[in-house]
Amino acid sequence: MENVLDTYHQPHDPQYPMVCFDEASKQLTIETRCPLPTQAGSVAKYDYEYERNGTANMFMFFAPLEGWRHVKVTDRRTMIDFAHCMRDLVDIHFPQANKITVVMDNLNTHKLSALYLAFTPLEARRIIAKLDICHTPKHGSWLNMAEIELSVLQRQCVQARMPDKQTLSTKIAAWEGRRNTKSATVNWRFTTADARIKLKRLYPTINV
């Protein structure tokens, strides 16, 4: 926990960006009856019935010091998908960075060994050399700011029914563009000193 908190309070350096990473799934649903549009004095009406159309996964990249986020919509969230996300981070999103600190939880797919399943050893090692992984503690994924940004995404963009992956991707891209244009970020104020007071019960008791 303290490692994550100290990472959050490092000064901004474009050559050493800090990116929070997480994912969430979205149930895709198709309307079985055509919704009634908004009219004067009446809101839009949707039937409670719907047809399931599978699920999509949303990988969230969030760099709070840059005021930047990117959501990659995929069919699944396997180790191979994770490996491709890490390559995107290194080669597409921050190609000029010397080293990228990635804050993420302990999900079983969040392993650098996944890169050896997706790429040649030479390519996997090249990507890993650019990454510095900072894991949140078990049962402490609330420390990941990407969870906060996923919550914003849910409330502002994907709370409504989405019929298919293409619609979901289009709406997320528009949301992402607006947030990035505003350089929206998270004002994280919880420090290691705060943790030692408010979460004192988590620390061992030493009798001197």
N, C-alpha and C positions, 0 to 999 in steps of 0.2 A: 504494500500500500504506500509506504513512504517513498519507494522508488518511483511510483507513478506520480505522486504529488510533487516530488522534486522535479520530475521531468516537465510537468505542466508550468513550472515557474522558471524554466530556463529562458534566457533572453532570445528574442527572435533573430534567427540567422538563416537567410535564404539558402545558404550552402548546406545547412543541417536542419531541414524542416522536420516538424513533428506532425504525424498524421495518425488520427484515431480511426480504427477500422472495426466494423461490425456488420452484421447482416440480419435481415428479417424476412419472413415469408409473407406473401399476399395471396389470399384466396381469390381466384378469378370466377366471376359469376355473370351469367347472361340473364337479362330480363326476359321473363316468359310472357309478359304483357306489356304493351307499349305504354310508357309513363304519360300522364296527362301534363302538358306544359303549364307554366305559370300564366295566369290570367289576372286581370284587374280584380283585386280583392280576394285572390285565391292563390295559394302556393302550389308548386308542382307536387304531383301525387305519384307515388311508386307502389306497386303491388308488393305484398310481403313474400310472394313466391318468387323463386329464382332457380336457375339451372347451374349446377357446378360445372366449371370449365377448367379444372386443374388448379395448379398453384404456380406462382413465379417467385423467384428469390431476388432480394434487393441487397446488393453489397454497398455499404456506405463508406466512402472515404471522406474524412473531415479533417481539415487543417485549420484549427481555430486561430492561430496566429496569422494565417494568410487570409482569413475570411473566405475560405474556399471549401467547397464540397463537390463530390461527384458520386452519383449512384449508378452502379452497373446492374442492369436487370438481366438475370439468367434463368435458365430452366431449373437448375439445381444448385446446391452449395456443397459439392464434393471437394475432396482434397485437390483434384485437378483444377476445379474452378478457382479455389483459393490460390493455387500456384500461378494461374494466369492473371489473377488480380495483382499479385506481387510484382509480376513482370510489367504489367501496365503501370504500376506505381513508379517503377524505376525508369522505364523506357519512354513512357508517354507523358505522365503527369509531372514528374520531377527529374527530367533527364540531366539537368545541370548540377544536381545536388551531389555533394561528396558522400554524404551518408544520410539516410532517412530513418528517423526514429518512428517505429510503428507501435502504437498502443492498442492492444487487443486482449480479449479474454482467453480462457483456456479451453475453448471448444476443441473437440478431438480432431477437427480438420485443420486447425490453426498450427500447423507444424511445418518448419522449414524443410523437413525431409520430403514433404509433398512435392517440392520442386524437382526432386530427383525422379519422381514418378511421371512428371509431365515433360521434362526436358532432358537433354543430354547432361552428363555430369559437368562438362565444361560450362554450359549455359546456366545450369542450376547454381554453380559456385559463383559465377559472375554476378548473378542477381543477389544471392545471399550476402556477398561481400559489400553490397550497398545498403544493407538493412541492419538496423539495431532494434531488436524486438524487446518491448517492455510489456510483460503480461500483467494484467490485473490479477489480484488474488482470487482464489476460489470463493464463491459466494460474494464477490466484491466487484461484479461487473458494472455496478452503478458508478464506479470510478471512471468508466470509459465515456468520454464526451460524445462519442459517436452514437451512444444510446440516446442522449438528449436530442441530437439532430434527427435520429430516426423517429423520435416522438413528435418532433415538429413536422416532419414529413407526413406522418400518419394523420395529424390533426389538420394540416393545411392542404394536403394534396390527395392522399390515397384512402381517405375514410369512406368515400363513396364506392359503389360497386364498379368493378373494372371487368369488362367482358373478355379481354384477351391481353396477351403480353405486349402487343404493339401499342394498344391504347394506354396501358400502364406506362410504357417507356416514354411515349409522347408527352403525357401529362407530367411525369417526373422531370423530364428534360426542361419543360417550361418553368416548373417550380425551381429547379436547380439554377436556371439562368437568372431568375429574379433574385434569388438569395445571394448568388455570387456577385451580381451587379451592385447590390447594396453592401457587399462585404460583411454580411451578417455573421456574427460569431457568438461564442459563449463567454460570458464574464465569469470565469472560474475563480472563486475566492477562497476555497477550502484549502488550507495549508497543512504541512506536517505538524506545525505547532498546534493548530486547531485539533488535529486528529489525536494528539497525545493528551488533550484535555477531554474532548467530547467522546472519544472512543477508548478511554482509559481502561475499560474492562477487557479490551483485546490484548493488552500488554501484560507480560508476565510480572508477577510481584516479586521483588527482590528484597529480602530482609538483610539489612546491613547491621 
